[in-house]
Amino acid sequence: MQAQQIGLIANTEGRKTVSLNGAWQTIVDPYEAGYYNYRYQPSDNGYFKNAKPTSKSDLIEYDFDSSPTLNVPGDWNTQSDQLFFYEGTVWYKKSFDYQRKPNTRLFVYFGAANYLADVYLNGEKLGQHEGGFTPFNFEITKLVRDSGNFLVVKVDNKRRRDAVPTLMTDWWNYGGLTREVKLIETPSTFVHDYLIQLQKGSRDRVSGREFCSTRSLSAQRVHDPRS
């Protein structure tokens, strides 16, 4: 089941939220063994599954529960001497419970992640975001459960020719979940963004537009009043 996606939710400070800030379990993965299989293809059983061995023969060579932690929000460079110059992949995991509510939708919101972030909830991919300085969110209404949720984020800050910063740069290339992470609760239908501006051709009148998101059982619709 894929997460539904809408545009960025505005005015997050004015909505009901649950903070996921604090200590997150982390795994440093310079070879991306937790993402690719031996043929260097994306694996169906990567670290995002948060798997646990059921027998001594299970080849599961990672364990978030016994791994070091990093604080979120924050970069990894200044939290660990070993990661000061590190550029590559670090996996983050946060466990949480959430009591589901009727007629309520739930989103996970990231203030920023530098630079490329792949996001998973309970082993299912929510999506990917590229760009180290912009917020993003995913709807998780149909994926969240009352207890035992685990949110996993693969953060990769390797420099590339077509990325920011590029291969040659004059500022420090921090990595990590550098801004807040939180859950956002909304009603089934809500204003996810709005626009206020001077009315065309006028200097003393303003016009406003609201952008509503409506959830149905079969699909999600984003209403643009301009249409």
FENNORPE-V958459 format. One record per backbone hydrogen bond with DSSP energy under -0.5 kcal/mol. CO is the residue of the C=O (numbers start at 0). NH is the residue of the N-H. If there is no record, write none. Layout:
[[CO,NH] [CO,NH]]
This chain:
[[3,138] [10,13] [11,14] [14,16] [15,184] [17,182] [21,71] [23,69] [24,92] [26,90] [28,31] [31,34] [31,35] [33,46] [34,42] [36,39] [40,36] [42,45] [45,48] [46,49] [54,57] [57,59] [58,60] [62,65] [63,66] [67,25] [69,23] [71,21] [75,78] [75,79] [79,82] [80,83] [82,85] [87,156] [88,28] [89,154] [90,26] [91,152] [92,24] [93,150] [95,148] [97,99] [100,103] [102,187] [104,185] [105,139] [105,140] [106,183] [107,137] [108,181] [109,135] [111,178] [112,114] [113,175] [114,116] [114,130] [115,155] [116,128] [117,153] [118,125] [118,126] [119,151] [120,123] [123,120] [124,2] [126,118] [128,116] [130,112] [130,133] [135,109] [137,107] [139,142] [139,143] [144,97] [145,97] [148,95] [149,121] [149,151] [150,93] [151,119] [152,91] [152,154] [153,117] [154,89] [155,115] [159,162] [164,159] [166,168] [171,173] [174,75] [175,113] [175,177] [176,72] [176,73] [179,110] [180,19] [181,108] [182,17] [183,106] [184,15] [185,104] [187,214] [189,191] [189,212] [191,9] [192,210] [194,208] [196,206] [198,201] [204,198] [206,196] [208,194] [209,211] [209,224] [210,191] [210,192] [211,213] [211,222] [212,189] [213,220] [218,215] [220,213] [220,222] [221,223] [222,211] [222,224] [223,226]]
